[in-house]
Amino acid sequence: MAQKNWLEIEINNKNHKKEKNAKKYKKVLAIWTLIGYTKRAVA
């Protein structure tokens, strides 16, 4: 039972981190997309 509760807490923590990282991830994705387009344009 304790294992199940611990697992639920772990999942909640992961979901919270996902929400926090979503904004960061979108920024990074935008930057990488920009770099990709720039490299293609230069090449």
VMD Tcl script that builds the backbone (N, CA, C; Angstrom):
set m [mol new atoms 129]
animate dup $m
set s [atomselect $m all]
$s set {name element resname resid chain x y z} {
  {N N MET 1 A 0.841 -1.204 0.000}
  {CA C MET 1 A 0.000 0.000 0.000}
  {C C MET 1 A 0.880 1.260 0.000}
  {N N ALA 2 A 1.895 1.230 0.825}
  {CA C ALA 2 A 2.818 2.373 0.886}
  {C C ALA 2 A 3.490 2.574 -0.469}
  {N N GLN 3 A 3.765 1.462 -1.145}
  {CA C GLN 3 A 4.409 1.509 -2.465}
  {C C GLN 3 A 3.498 2.245 -3.451}
  {N N LYS 4 A 2.202 1.944 -3.402}
  {CA C LYS 4 A 1.233 2.556 -4.313}
  {C C LYS 4 A 1.159 4.067 -4.083}
  {N N ASN 5 A 1.102 4.464 -2.818}
  {CA C ASN 5 A 1.047 5.889 -2.487}
  {C C ASN 5 A 2.301 6.595 -2.974}
  {N N TRP 6 A 3.446 5.956 -2.768}
  {CA C TRP 6 A 4.722 6.533 -3.197}
  {C C TRP 6 A 4.724 6.713 -4.712}
  {N N LEU 7 A 4.163 5.719 -5.411}
  {CA C LEU 7 A 4.103 5.763 -6.872}
  {C C LEU 7 A 3.221 6.931 -7.328}
  {N N GLU 8 A 2.095 7.117 -6.654}
  {CA C GLU 8 A 1.188 8.220 -7.004}
  {C C GLU 8 A 1.867 9.566 -6.799}
  {N N ILE 9 A 2.602 9.688 -5.702}
  {CA C ILE 9 A 3.331 10.927 -5.411}
  {C C ILE 9 A 4.372 11.169 -6.497}
  {N N GLU 10 A 5.065 10.103 -6.875}
  {CA C GLU 10 A 6.104 10.187 -7.911}
  {C C GLU 10 A 5.493 10.658 -9.231}
  {N N ILE 11 A 4.329 10.112 -9.584}
  {CA C ILE 11 A 3.644 10.484 -10.830}
  {C C ILE 11 A 3.221 11.949 -10.775}
  {N N ASN 12 A 2.687 12.375 -9.621}
  {CA C ASN 12 A 2.276 13.774 -9.460}
  {C C ASN 12 A 3.464 14.706 -9.611}
  {N N ASN 13 A 4.587 14.331 -9.033}
  {CA C ASN 13 A 5.804 15.138 -9.139}
  {C C ASN 13 A 6.246 15.237 -10.592}
  {N N LYS 14 A 6.184 14.121 -11.302}
  {CA C LYS 14 A 6.596 14.099 -12.711}
  {C C LYS 14 A 5.685 14.993 -13.543}
  {N N ASN 15 A 4.371 14.922 -13.277}
  {CA C ASN 15 A 3.420 15.752 -14.016}
  {C C ASN 15 A 3.665 17.226 -13.749}
  {N N HIS 16 A 3.975 17.554 -12.506}
  {CA C HIS 16 A 4.252 18.945 -12.136}
  {C C HIS 16 A 5.505 19.433 -12.856}
  {N N LYS 17 A 6.517 18.584 -12.892}
  {CA C LYS 17 A 7.764 18.930 -13.577}
  {C C LYS 17 A 7.515 19.086 -15.069}
  {N N LYS 18 A 6.653 18.235 -15.626}
  {CA C LYS 18 A 6.335 18.305 -17.057}
  {C C LYS 18 A 5.731 19.663 -17.392}
  {N N GLU 19 A 4.785 20.113 -16.550}
  {CA C GLU 19 A 4.150 21.410 -16.776}
  {C C GLU 19 A 5.189 22.524 -16.733}
  {N N LYS 20 A 6.081 22.438 -15.752}
  {CA C LYS 20 A 7.134 23.443 -15.586}
  {C C LYS 20 A 8.073 23.422 -16.790}
  {N N ASN 21 A 8.425 22.212 -17.235}
  {CA C ASN 21 A 9.388 22.063 -18.327}
  {C C ASN 21 A 8.768 22.331 -19.690}
  {N N ALA 22 A 7.435 22.280 -19.782}
  {CA C ALA 22 A 6.762 22.473 -21.067}
  {C C ALA 22 A 7.117 23.829 -21.674}
  {N N LYS 23 A 7.099 24.870 -20.845}
  {CA C LYS 23 A 7.435 26.215 -21.325}
  {C C LYS 23 A 8.886 26.272 -21.768}
  {N N LYS 24 A 9.765 25.675 -20.947}
  {CA C LYS 24 A 11.197 25.654 -21.258}
  {C C LYS 24 A 11.418 24.883 -22.556}
  {N N TYR 25 A 10.719 23.742 -22.685}
  {CA C TYR 25 A 10.863 22.873 -23.851}
  {C C TYR 25 A 10.427 23.601 -25.122}
  {N N LYS 26 A 9.323 24.330 -25.024}
  {CA C LYS 26 A 8.819 25.067 -26.189}
  {C C LYS 26 A 9.827 26.115 -26.645}
  {N N LYS 27 A 10.456 26.784 -25.671}
  {CA C LYS 27 A 11.478 27.793 -25.996}
  {C C LYS 27 A 12.644 27.138 -26.709}
  {N N VAL 28 A 13.129 26.028 -26.161}
  {CA C VAL 28 A 14.271 25.309 -26.736}
  {C C VAL 28 A 13.917 24.815 -28.131}
  {N N LEU 29 A 12.702 24.292 -28.270}
  {CA C LEU 29 A 12.244 23.774 -29.557}
  {C C LEU 29 A 12.224 24.899 -30.596}
  {N N ALA 30 A 11.742 26.066 -30.190}
  {CA C ALA 30 A 11.688 27.218 -31.099}
  {C C ALA 30 A 13.089 27.624 -31.533}
  {N N ILE 31 A 14.013 27.624 -30.578}
  {CA C ILE 31 A 15.403 27.993 -30.881}
  {C C ILE 31 A 16.015 26.987 -31.849}
  {N N TRP 32 A 15.799 25.695 -31.577}
  {CA C TRP 32 A 16.380 24.664 -32.443}
  {C C TRP 32 A 15.778 24.712 -33.836}
  {N N THR 33 A 14.480 25.004 -33.918}
  {CA C THR 33 A 13.815 25.130 -35.216}
  {C C THR 33 A 14.440 26.273 -36.000}
  {N N LEU 34 A 14.671 27.381 -35.307}
  {CA C LEU 34 A 15.292 28.557 -35.915}
  {C C LEU 34 A 16.690 28.219 -36.422}
  {N N ILE 35 A 17.461 27.503 -35.601}
  {CA C ILE 35 A 18.821 27.093 -35.985}
  {C C ILE 35 A 18.751 26.179 -37.210}
  {N N GLY 36 A 17.786 25.259 -37.198}
  {CA C GLY 36 A 17.609 24.329 -38.314}
  {C C GLY 36 A 17.327 25.070 -39.608}
  {N N TYR 37 A 16.427 26.048 -39.554}
  {CA C TYR 37 A 16.088 26.825 -40.748}
  {C C TYR 37 A 17.284 27.638 -41.223}
  {N N THR 38 A 18.006 28.219 -40.272}
  {CA C THR 38 A 19.180 29.034 -40.605}
  {C C THR 38 A 20.226 28.173 -41.296}
  {N N LYS 39 A 20.475 26.983 -40.743}
  {CA C LYS 39 A 21.473 26.077 -41.331}
  {C C LYS 39 A 21.068 25.678 -42.742}
  {N N ARG 40 A 19.769 25.428 -42.946}
  {CA C ARG 40 A 19.277 25.031 -44.256}
  {C C ARG 40 A 19.421 26.179 -45.244}
  {N N ALA 41 A 19.130 27.379 -44.774}
  {CA C ALA 41 A 19.215 28.566 -45.633}
  {C C ALA 41 A 20.668 28.832 -46.030}
  {N N VAL 42 A 21.574 28.651 -45.086}
  {CA C VAL 42 A 23.004 28.874 -45.344}
  {C C VAL 42 A 23.545 27.782 -46.257}
  {N N ALA 43 A 23.131 26.535 -46.007}
  {CA C ALA 43 A 23.585 25.395 -46.808}
  {C C ALA 43 A 22.819 25.374 -48.121}
}
mol reanalyze $m
mol bondsrecalc $m
mol representation Tube
mol addrep $m
